[in-house]
């Protein structure tokens, strides 16, 4: 069952960061966000319980680099993009988790 399109809400500098991703990563993230807007399942995501309940991470690769976009869907207010970044190692840096947590508090 598909509902109407949900609104994207970009916190901080997240929109500029995603726009600066390499083209293939930007297109992957953009397509997944489009699916979420249409209330459909994105292609490559995982839960981010370290940030908070209901928070998910979109994943994209480009030339061996790893790009992430952390978001949460709120039924009444839409999709909130909490953080976007290039990953340097397998584990997400604590500073990235902390920033996403801080921004999550803004929308709760």
HELIX and SHEET records of a PDB file:
HELIX    1   1 UNK A   14  UNK A   20  1                                   7    
HELIX    2   2 UNK A   23  UNK A   37  1                                  15    
HELIX    3   3 UNK A   94  UNK A  107  1                                  14    
SHEET    1   A 5 UNK A   8  UNK A  10  0                                        
SHEET    2   A 5 UNK A  78  UNK A  87  1                                        
SHEET    3   A 5 UNK A  65  UNK A  74 -1                                        
SHEET    4   A 5 UNK A  55  UNK A  62 -1                                        
SHEET    5   A 5 UNK A  45  UNK A  47 -1                                        
END                                                                             
